[in-house]
Amino acid sequence: MGLFSFMSQELAMDLGTANTIIIHNDKIVVDEPSIVALDRHTDKLIAIGHKARQMHGKTHDNIYTIRPLRDGVIADFNAAEKMIRGMVKLINPQSRFFTPSLTMVICVPSGSTEVELRAVRDSAEHADCREVYMIYEPMAAAIGIGIDVEAPQGNMIVDIGGGTTEIAVISLGGIVTNKSIRIAGDDLTSDIMEYMRRQHNIKVGERTAEEIKIRVGSALPELECPPDDFIVQGPNQMTALPIEVPVSYQEISHSLEKSVSKIETAVLSALEQTPPELYADIVNNGIYLTGGGALLRGLDKRLTDKINIPFHIAENPLHSVAIGTGIALKNRHRGLPYLLR
């Protein structure tokens, strides 16, 4: 058995716009930003994950960093393949001469087209995957939270990732209604960059904007336990001289208003399409928030007040999709209706 398990490897991968998580034997073995640094002339992989992220925005002419996924789908096929291969190598760096045969379950946005699904499959196969299964993100999130997805009962999941927000009603092992919108964590980050430029005349990069979002991001202008102001340093746009600006959570909630409203509207639109019997279940069970966006301060309260249905933040919102994908991998022999071949 030891040799067999060494020769074949089973992995569950949450291939996200912002982060890629790999689960092996029920453990998270890789949790890295979805970014690679490549040599501009030879296209050789220089760094991956955290190392590549540290280079982001700081490279010279010979190196460029790229995020292979945009809006939840593969935007750069070559970089995606290198990233999948590199991430898999992180698990067992010692097996340089021998690549185990891989079986993989990868989760994909529920709004993916046939072409986008094909791109994920091809990237995985090019990275030496023998068997590739796919699962839709909201389904994986529901399984990861611990919902019995095969029960004749309606559950609603709102998964706010880096590139897409996936909203789905799940019952009897399938997705009944779903809405996938391309407004998510990345859009909130670019809203903050735009706001800092317009309001404070200060130029901030993607990494700083992400930091602002984590430190003082909020969906509500009034919070019960507000975070301290965050000091942002950067160049003044007019003079290029360094300036420091304290940023409060009220300002950031104002700058994120437009994008958060779009997420609200999408949730309402998915509820409109929900059959009445399932709607009653959702009102009783509440709606589950997962993904990095679920951590935005006050978002659950804002949605609960607006929609009149309680919103619950999943216990481990960043990893629930990956955990669900891992559970689907273990049970794949049962002929699960929600696994795509």
Summary of the structure (lengths in Angstrom):
residues: 341
radius of gyration: 20.8
end to end distance: 26.5
largest distance: 66.8
contacts: 1186
relative contact order: 0.15
helix: 40%
strand: 29%
